[in-house]
Amino acid sequence: MTKKILILAGDGIGPEIMQEAVKVLQFVNDQENLGLELEQALLGGCAIDATGGPLPEATLKLAKEADSILLAAVGGPKWEPLPIANRPEKGLLGIRSALELFANLRPAILYPQLASASSLKPELVAGLDILIVRELVGGMYFGKPRGIRTLENGEREGFNTLTYKESEIERIGRIGFEMARKRNKKLCSVDKANVLEATELWREIMTKLNKEYPDVQLSHMYVDNAAMQLIRAPKQFDVMVTENMFGDILSDAAAMLTGSIGMLPSASLDKTGKGMYEPCHGSAPDIAGKGVANPLATILSAAMMLRYSLNQGRVADRIEQAVSTVLDQGYRTGDIFTEGTQKVGTAQMGEAVLNALKAQK
């Protein structure tokens, strides 16, 4: 049966890294007879330039029809002068909201070959394997009212609203518990219940849900302490679940424990398991077009897509093993380069992964 995959290369380094991921997908598609049908569309700044908006109707239609979506990155300084409502990031938020991709899974895994690339001591991060489950379509990023208003005294005031309904907390909480149940049965729920009522409710709902998952050890942690603990003793965590803005910040912090955010994939899933997969890093406009960006997070995002949305776990294993093989061989892009390894560019790294796949028995 044919599976439709929508490819969104986006902006900045997006087209470069996506090109390598697509090569890998096409190779395993042909070799494994997966029946994947790839189609490309515009999202973000490139869509603004072509159509006037960050999320064209044609792209949204294809996204709704697709079985899964692979995204590279959106945004860049070129579009920053535009009104917030028409910036590239609004296309990303819009597609997440329209498809109800409420569960963001962000693994922070340290490949043993990259222990020396982490900014922390190897003994603190060796063996690191954290999964951050972030609520993706609620909270302050979507709450209303929001805006900038002028007060009676003429001073301007910016305002945003943090809201969560019980049902929204419960559905992301269940994802957290289910993921913890499949791993080491430890779940840390991150909130700021001592200050914010929305996260006071969050803690209450998470505690209530724990009764349905008695085999999972639930702990609670304030977000400021969680940020500190990620740096102090990151291996105490297994699965973390939190609201949208906290998850955005903590997952980027966790990513850097692994040596480079350029190594980390992510998945954004709806209630049926359909998802959009993307690297955790941004569009890196400062290095766009130079052929030096790390494509591994995008390639690993394709592997996550095969595993979570397309039920092709064995093929996902092959891709992940190929990435590990390439690291064993000493290939490094600039973000993970250390003395004694071989620095390569985007296309060379992608080619190395392809060669590792071809060499598998």
C-alpha positions as CSV (number, residue, x, y, z in Angstrom):
1,M,0.0,0.0,0.0
2,T,1.3,3.4,-1.0
3,K,2.2,5.8,1.8
4,K,2.2,9.5,1.0
5,I,5.1,11.5,2.6
6,L,5.0,15.3,2.4
7,I,8.5,16.8,2.2
8,L,8.8,20.4,3.6
9,A,12.4,21.6,3.1
10,G,11.6,25.1,4.3
11,D,14.3,27.8,4.8
12,G,17.9,28.4,5.6
13,I,19.8,25.1,5.7
14,G,16.6,23.3,5.3
15,P,16.9,22.4,1.5
16,E,20.5,21.2,2.1
17,I,19.8,18.8,5.0
18,M,16.5,17.7,3.5
19,Q,18.3,16.6,0.3
20,E,20.4,14.2,2.2
21,A,17.5,12.8,4.2
22,V,15.5,12.3,1.0
23,K,18.3,10.3,-0.5
24,V,18.3,8.0,2.5
25,L,14.5,7.6,2.4
26,Q,14.6,6.9,-1.3
27,F,17.3,4.3,-0.9
28,V,15.4,2.4,1.8
29,N,12.2,2.8,0.0
30,D,13.6,1.2,-3.1
31,Q,15.6,-1.5,-1.3
32,E,12.8,-2.5,1.2
33,N,9.9,-1.9,-1.2
34,L,8.1,0.4,1.3
35,G,5.8,2.0,-1.2
36,L,6.6,5.6,-0.1
37,E,5.4,8.4,-2.4
38,L,7.3,11.6,-1.7
39,E,5.8,15.0,-2.6
40,Q,7.3,18.4,-1.9
41,A,5.6,21.7,-0.8
42,L,6.3,25.1,0.6
43,L,6.2,26.2,4.2
44,G,7.7,29.2,6.0
45,G,9.7,32.0,4.5
46,C,10.0,30.3,1.1
47,A,6.1,30.1,1.0
48,I,5.9,33.8,1.9
49,D,8.1,34.7,-1.0
50,A,6.1,32.5,-3.4
51,T,2.6,33.0,-2.2
52,G,2.5,35.8,0.3
53,G,1.8,33.6,3.3
54,P,3.7,31.1,5.5
55,L,1.2,28.3,5.1
56,P,-0.4,28.1,1.7
57,E,-3.7,26.3,1.3
58,A,-2.1,23.9,-1.1
59,T,0.5,22.9,1.5
60,L,-2.1,22.4,4.2
61,K,-4.3,20.3,1.9
62,L,-1.3,18.0,1.1
63,A,-0.4,17.8,4.8
64,K,-3.9,16.6,5.6
65,E,-3.8,14.0,2.9
66,A,-0.3,12.7,3.7
67,D,0.3,9.7,5.9
68,S,3.3,11.5,7.4
69,I,5.3,14.7,7.1
70,L,9.1,15.4,7.1
71,L,10.1,19.0,7.8
72,A,13.6,20.5,7.8
73,A,13.4,24.1,9.2
74,V,11.7,27.5,8.8
75,G,12.6,31.1,9.4
76,G,15.4,33.6,9.0
77,P,16.3,37.2,9.5
78,K,14.9,38.1,6.0
79,W,11.4,37.8,7.3
80,E,11.8,39.2,10.8
81,P,10.6,42.7,9.8
82,L,7.2,41.2,8.9
83,P,4.2,41.3,11.3
84,I,4.3,38.4,13.7
85,A,1.1,37.0,12.2
86,N,2.8,36.6,8.8
87,R,6.2,35.3,9.8
88,P,7.6,31.9,8.8
89,E,7.1,30.4,12.3
90,K,3.4,31.0,12.0
91,G,3.3,28.5,9.2
92,L,4.8,25.9,11.5
93,L,2.5,26.7,14.4
94,G,-0.4,26.7,11.9
95,I,0.3,23.3,10.5
96,R,0.7,21.9,14.1
97,S,-2.6,23.3,15.1
98,A,-4.5,22.4,12.0
99,L,-3.4,18.8,12.2
100,E,-3.7,18.7,16.0
101,L,-0.2,17.5,16.5
102,F,-0.3,17.9,20.2
103,A,2.4,15.6,21.4
104,N,6.1,16.5,20.7
105,L,8.6,13.7,21.4
106,R,12.2,15.0,21.7
107,P,14.8,12.4,22.5
108,A,18.2,13.6,23.9
109,I,20.5,10.7,23.3
110,L,24.2,10.9,23.5
111,Y,26.0,8.7,21.0
112,P,29.0,7.3,22.8
113,Q,31.3,8.5,20.0
114,L,30.3,12.1,20.8
115,A,30.9,12.1,24.6
116,S,33.8,14.4,24.2
117,A,31.7,16.9,22.1
118,S,29.4,17.6,25.0
119,S,30.0,20.8,27.0
120,L,29.7,18.7,30.2
121,K,32.2,16.2,31.6
122,P,31.9,12.8,29.9
123,E,31.1,11.1,33.2
124,L,28.0,13.3,33.6
125,V,26.6,12.6,30.2
126,A,27.9,9.1,29.2
127,G,24.9,6.9,28.5
128,L,22.4,9.8,28.4
129,D,19.0,8.9,27.1
130,I,16.2,11.3,27.9
131,L,12.8,11.6,26.2
132,I,11.1,15.0,26.6
133,V,7.3,14.9,25.9
134,R,6.2,18.5,25.2
135,E,2.6,19.6,24.8
136,L,2.6,21.4,21.4
137,V,-0.7,23.1,20.6
138,G,-1.6,24.9,23.8
139,G,-0.2,27.1,26.5
140,M,1.1,30.6,26.0
141,Y,2.0,30.2,22.3
142,F,-1.6,29.8,21.4
143,G,-3.5,31.3,24.3
144,K,-5.8,34.3,23.8
145,P,-6.1,37.2,24.4
146,R,-2.7,38.2,23.2
147,G,-1.1,41.3,21.6
148,I,0.4,44.7,22.3
149,R,-1.9,47.5,23.5
150,T,-1.5,51.1,24.5
151,L,-2.4,52.0,28.1
152,E,-4.2,55.2,29.1
153,N,-0.8,56.9,29.9
154,G,0.4,56.1,26.4
155,E,2.8,53.3,27.5
156,R,2.6,50.1,25.4
157,E,2.1,46.8,27.1
158,G,2.6,43.3,25.6
159,F,0.5,40.5,26.9
160,N,0.0,36.7,26.4
161,T,-2.2,34.2,28.0
162,L,-1.3,30.8,29.5
163,T,-4.2,28.4,29.5
164,Y,-4.7,24.7,29.7
165,K,-8.0,22.7,29.9
166,E,-8.1,19.4,31.9
167,S,-8.6,17.4,28.6
168,E,-5.5,19.0,27.1
169,I,-3.4,18.1,30.1
170,E,-4.8,14.6,30.3
171,R,-4.1,13.7,26.7
172,I,-0.4,14.8,26.8
173,G,-0.1,13.3,30.3
174,R,-1.2,9.9,28.9
175,I,1.5,10.1,26.2
176,G,4.0,10.7,28.9
177,F,2.9,7.8,31.0
178,E,2.7,5.5,28.0
179,M,6.2,6.4,26.9
180,A,7.6,5.9,30.4
181,R,5.9,2.5,30.6
182,K,7.8,1.5,27.4
183,R,11.1,2.7,28.9
184,N,12.3,2.7,32.5
185,K,8.9,3.5,34.1
186,K,10.0,6.9,35.5
187,L,8.1,10.0,34.6
188,C,9.0,13.5,35.8
189,S,6.2,16.1,35.3
190,V,7.6,19.7,35.0
191,D,5.5,22.6,36.1
192,K,5.6,25.9,38.0
193,A,2.7,25.1,40.3
194,N,3.9,27.3,43.1
195,V,3.3,30.4,40.9
196,L,1.1,29.6,37.9
197,E,-2.5,28.4,38.3
198,A,-2.5,26.7,34.9
199,T,0.4,24.5,36.0
200,E,-1.2,24.0,39.4
201,L,-4.0,22.3,37.5
202,W,-1.4,20.5,35.4
203,R,0.1,18.9,38.6
204,E,-3.3,18.0,39.9
205,I,-4.3,16.2,36.6
206,M,-0.9,14.4,36.4
207,T,-1.2,13.1,40.0
208,K,-4.7,11.9,39.2
209,L,-3.6,10.1,36.0
210,N,-0.9,8.3,38.0
211,K,-3.6,6.1,39.5
212,E,-4.2,4.6,36.1
213,Y,-0.4,3.9,35.7
214,P,0.6,2.5,39.1
215,D,3.7,0.8,37.6
216,V,5.1,4.2,36.6
217,Q,7.0,6.2,39.2
218,L,5.8,9.8,38.9
219,S,7.7,12.8,40.3
220,H,7.0,16.5,40.0
221,M,9.6,19.3,39.6
222,Y,9.4,23.0,39.2
223,V,10.8,24.1,35.8
224,D,13.6,26.3,37.2
225,N,14.8,23.3,39.3
226,A,14.4,21.0,36.2
227,A,16.7,23.3,34.2
228,M,19.3,23.2,36.9
229,Q,19.1,19.4,37.4
230,L,19.5,18.8,33.6
231,I,22.9,20.4,33.9
232,R,23.8,19.1,37.4
233,A,22.8,15.4,37.0
234,P,21.0,14.8,33.7
235,K,21.0,11.0,33.9
236,Q,18.4,11.1,36.8
237,F,15.8,11.7,34.1
238,D,14.1,9.2,31.8
239,V,10.9,10.7,30.5
240,M,9.9,14.3,31.2
241,V,6.5,15.7,30.3
242,T,5.7,19.4,30.4
243,E,3.7,22.3,28.8
244,N,4.6,24.0,25.5
245,M,7.0,26.8,26.5
246,F,8.8,24.9,29.3
247,G,9.2,22.0,26.8
248,D,10.6,24.3,24.2
249,I,13.3,25.6,26.5
250,L,14.2,22.4,28.3
251,S,14.4,20.3,25.2
252,D,17.0,22.7,23.6
253,A,19.0,22.6,26.9
254,A,18.9,18.8,26.9
255,A,19.9,18.8,23.3
256,M,23.2,20.5,24.0
257,L,24.1,17.9,26.6
258,T,24.5,15.5,23.7
259,G,27.2,17.5,22.0
260,S,25.1,19.2,19.3
261,I,21.5,20.1,18.6
262,G,22.3,19.0,15.1
263,M,22.1,15.4,16.1
264,L,18.6,15.3,17.5
265,P,15.3,14.4,15.8
266,S,11.8,15.0,17.0
267,A,8.3,13.8,16.4
268,S,5.0,15.7,16.6
269,L,2.0,13.3,16.8
270,D,-1.7,13.5,16.6
271,K,-4.1,11.1,18.5
272,T,-3.9,8.5,15.7
273,G,-0.1,8.4,15.5
274,K,0.2,10.5,12.3
275,G,3.1,12.9,12.7
276,M,5.3,15.6,11.5
277,Y,9.0,14.8,12.0
278,E,11.7,17.5,12.1
279,P,15.2,18.1,13.5
280,C,15.3,20.0,16.8
281,H,17.6,22.7,15.4
282,G,16.5,25.8,13.5
283,S,17.2,27.1,10.0
284,A,20.8,28.4,10.9
285,P,20.7,31.1,8.2
286,D,24.3,32.1,9.1
287,I,25.6,28.9,7.5
288,A,22.9,28.4,4.8
289,G,24.2,27.6,1.4
290,K,27.7,26.8,2.6
291,G,27.3,23.0,2.6
292,V,28.5,22.6,6.2
293,A,25.3,21.9,8.1
294,N,24.8,18.6,9.9
295,P,22.1,16.5,8.1
296,L,22.1,13.7,10.8
297,A,19.2,15.1,12.8
298,T,17.0,15.2,9.7
299,I,18.1,11.7,8.7
300,L,17.3,10.5,12.2
301,S,13.9,12.3,12.0
302,A,13.2,10.2,8.9
303,A,14.0,7.1,10.9
304,M,11.6,8.3,13.7
305,M,8.9,8.7,11.0
306,L,9.4,5.1,9.8
307,R,9.3,3.9,13.4
308,Y,6.3,5.8,14.9
309,S,4.0,6.6,12.0
310,L,4.8,3.9,9.3
311,N,5.4,0.8,11.5
312,Q,8.8,0.2,9.9
313,G,10.8,-0.2,13.1
314,R,13.4,-2.6,11.5
315,V,14.1,-0.1,8.7
316,A,14.4,2.7,11.3
317,D,16.9,0.5,13.1
318,R,19.0,0.3,9.9
319,I,19.2,4.0,9.5
320,E,20.1,4.6,13.1
321,Q,22.8,1.9,12.9
322,A,24.1,3.5,9.7
323,V,24.4,6.9,11.5
324,S,26.3,5.1,14.4
325,T,28.6,3.4,11.9
326,V,29.4,6.8,10.3
327,L,30.3,8.2,13.7
328,D,32.5,5.1,14.4
329,Q,34.3,5.9,11.1
330,G,35.2,9.3,12.5
331,Y,33.1,11.5,10.1
332,R,32.1,14.8,11.7
333,T,30.4,18.0,10.5
334,G,31.7,21.2,12.1
335,D,29.2,21.2,15.0
336,I,30.5,17.9,16.4
337,F,34.1,18.0,15.2
338,T,36.8,17.2,17.7
339,E,40.5,16.8,17.2
340,G,41.4,13.4,15.7
341,T,38.2,13.1,13.6
342,Q,37.5,13.9,10.0
343,K,35.6,17.1,9.2
344,V,33.1,16.7,6.3
345,G,30.3,18.8,4.8
346,T,26.6,18.2,4.5
347,A,26.7,16.1,1.3
348,Q,29.7,14.1,2.4
349,M,28.0,13.2,5.6
350,G,24.8,12.2,3.8
351,E,26.8,10.1,1.3
352,A,28.6,8.4,4.2
353,V,25.3,7.3,5.7
354,L,24.1,6.0,2.3
355,N,27.4,4.0,2.0
356,A,26.9,2.6,5.5
357,L,23.4,1.5,4.6
358,K,24.6,-0.2,1.4
359,A,27.3,-2.0,3.3
360,Q,24.8,-3.5,5.8
361,K,24.4,-7.3,5.7
